[in-house]
Amino acid sequence: MWTRRFRLGFKSARSDLHITRLEFPGQGVDSSHVDTAAADALEVPSDPTTLASFLVAEPHRVGHAAREVSNNALRAIRTHLGMDVAFVSEFRADQRVFRYVDAASQDSPVCAGGAGPLEESYCQRVVDGRLPGLIHDASEVPAAMELPVTAALPVGAHMSVPIRLRDGQVYGTFCCFSYTPDHSLTDRDLAVMHVFADLTADQIEAELETKQRNAEIVDRLRAVIAGEGLAMAFQPIVDIGHGEPIGFEALARFSGTPTRGPELWFAEAAGIGLGVELEAAAVQLALAGLPHLPPQAYLAINVSPATVMSGQLDALLREVPANRIILEVTEHAAIEAYEQLGAALSVFRQRGLRVAVDDAGAGYASFRHILRLRPDIIKLDMALTRDIDQDPARRALASALITFAGNTRSTIVAEGVETAAELHTLQQLGVTAAQGYYLGRPTPLSELDAARAMGDATASVGRRDVRSCASTPA
């Protein structure tokens, strides 16, 4: 238990009040020292001292935990003041809506999400000055007795302060009340309510800004999913021995703003819940290019485990020749639902599609994917093939993967090949197929069509005699 003793000096982002220390009996806590480890883990404190420090020290991080922060702030104030109910209200048109509520009893008549006429509330009348912010006994205040809610709840003591946003708009109120009168409440208690209201306003503002940013992201991604600013480029996968493309990997290209790599577009979409939709749009666009590829070449399309398990691929792949499609499972983190993913992939495999695992050699997760998914194709990551001609360790790891692939009836494709020496070394190790800038850059369909129309078989592989490059090191 702690008493209502405060030293004003803690400063919120907007309040003129300062509270450097909120004291417990026999101890004090300096708000200048914050448990940053707890903040990093978003472990929101529940006691008033550290909660207030956390709110001020980490305003940019608690937007994602606004509900927990607000509930803990309410609980801290309610228990500190000995009140029965504390809440944050929002003014919406002519309604007062309870956004967050903390109550001493589970059968409280005030619940989060509840609403009522704004004009019949204490909240509105405190904001416009018809009621004082601190009421010790509502039965002694005629203006309070005019409100039906005073007798209905009943309201004994009541404290309320407005929550103002940076532009001066009143968002709502930070309130608490008890069912019985309490003459021990002081103006200093009301001052603390103001501080916490300002801190809550900071968190609400951060939440509103996050919602606005998310809405802008959704609009941007919806436009891309609809076809604005999304295109595909096709990079050849070359048979090193014959110098001919045996397949093409479809790679998404984004022309919209902000300018950034495809992986960031897909990561943003996944973070906002549109990852599967964006991938499906990319897959649909990639499949439209299949008739433009050489008839003997397969098409590799990148899909995440979430997309594979979503069911959206079924309709997209139903009408395409299964033997020409490679599902390249791309995931850089551990997968929790391997059994579900394996079952989903099994359905496609039964129809004749093949499965590839990307980025082999780039980390532990890729090795685990290989062991659990048993892919038809293992793609050696650029981190492994880069400078492989000069690095014995890379050669040793690549050799081990090539041996593993042979023992498990998988095929190796080396990614990121950029020099003749790398290609020659990979061929010596037993690699038969590769892709990379040395062999052919990602190319839009229009250029592939132009090359095929001219009958130039080597145009799609960078106009190189791959066989001679592979057999003789640079």
C-alpha positions, 0 to 999 in steps of 0.5 A: 500500500502506498499513500497519496504523497507526491512531489510534483516534478514529473513533466509530461509532453504537454503538461505544465505540472512536474512530478519528479518523484511519487513516493511510497511509504519509506521509499522514493522512485526517481523517474529519471531512471527507467527500466529500459529492458522492460520498455523494450519488451513492452512490459508495461508497468502497472504501478503509478511510479514506473508507469508514469516514467515509462509513458514519458520515456517511451512515447514512441514505443507504447503506441502499439500497447496503447490499450495496456498502457491506458488500462494500467494508468486507470488502474493505478489512479483508481487504486491510488485514489480509492475509487470504484471505477476509472475510465477514459471516454471519447467524444464521438458526435453527440455520444460519450463512448467508454474507450478504456475502463478499470473497475474494482468490481466485475459487475460494474455498470460502466464497460468498455465500448458502452456509450450514452448521450454526451449532454447527459454525462459528467464528462461534457459538463466538466469540460464546458465548466458546468461541473467542477473537476473535483466533486467530493459528494455529488449529492451536495452539488445541485448541477450533478443531481440534475443528471439521472446517472448520479442516482442511477450508478450512484455517483458519490465522489467524482474526478474528471479532467479533459484529454486534449490533443496537440491541436487543442481538440478535446478527445474526451475525459480521464475520469474516476468516481466512487459510489460513496462520497470521499472528502479526503480528495484534494486539488493535488489529486486532481493535478495528478489526474491532469498529468495522467490525462496528458500522458494518456493524450500522448498515447492516444495521439500516437495510436491515432497517428499509427492508425492514420499511417496504417490507413495510408499503407493500406491504400497504397498496397490496395492500389498495388494489388489492383495492378498499379506500380507492380510488374514482373521481371524474369531471370533465366535459370541456365543449364550450365552444360548446354548454355540454355535457359531451363527455367525463369524466376519471376521477380516482382518489381515495384515502381510506386513510392516509396522507392525500395526493394521488393522484400520491403514491400512484401514485408510491409504488406505482411505486417498490415495483413495484406501479405497473402493478397499482394503475393497472390497479385504477384503470382497472377502477374507472373503466371500471365508471362508463362506463355511468353517463355520458351515452351521447355522452360519452367516458371519459378514463383516466390511464395511464402508459407502463409500464401501456400497455406491460405488456399488462394493459390489453388484457383490461380494454379488450376489452369496452368501446366503443373509440370512447368511451375516451381513453387519457391518457398521463401521464408527467412525465419523459423516456420512453426506449422511445418506439418500444415505447410507440408500438407498444403505443398503435398496437394500441389505436388500430387498435381505435378508442381515442384517445390524449391527452397530458397536461400540455402546456406544463408542461415539455420532457418534455410537448413531446417526448411530443407530437412522438413520440406524435402524440396525438389530443388535446393537453391544455393544462396548468393551469400554462399556462391559469392567469391566461391572460387576464392573461399575454401569454406564456401566451397566445402559448404556448397559441396556438402549441400550438393552431396546432400541433394544427390542423396535426397534426389534434389536438384541444385540451382546456384543463385547470384553467379556474377563471374566466370570463375564462380560459374566454373567453380560451381560446375566443378563442384557438380552444380548443373544449373545456375542464375545470376547477373553473369548469366542473365539479368531479370528482364521484362516480358517485352524484352524476352518477346523481342529476343524470341522474335529475333530468334536469338537463343542467347539473348535471354542469357546475357549473350554469353557462351555459357559452356565455354565460360563454365569449362574454363575459369576466368 
